Amino acid sequence: MKHIRTCGVLAAVTLSSTAFAATHIVDIAWLPDDRFAHKAQIEAGKFVEVCGKLAVGTGVRWSFTTGAPVDFNIHYYVGKEAVFPSKQAQVALG
């Protein structure tokens, strides 16, 4: 199973910190061992979306830690409708 794989899946987190990430959209660039890591400081009320494609039938395993509770979700689109296989409010790790 890949550690972080996603098919049109977006992960959005909102952190309470003072620095702002340079961009809110992050394209997944897979390492040779099929892992991806990203670290960002995000201004309160802002978010980061980590985006990439996943082949049908491939699993997703996410992990994250934050310095403050965040709203975290994984979502993808079917047409214009957003589908949320995971949605967590005010969590500091997952």
Secondary structure as UniProt FT lines:
FT   STRAND          9..13
FT   STRAND          25..27
FT   TURN            32..33
FT   TURN            44..45
FT   STRAND          48..52
FT   TURN            56..57
FT   STRAND          65..78
FT   TURN            79..80
FT   STRAND          81..93
//
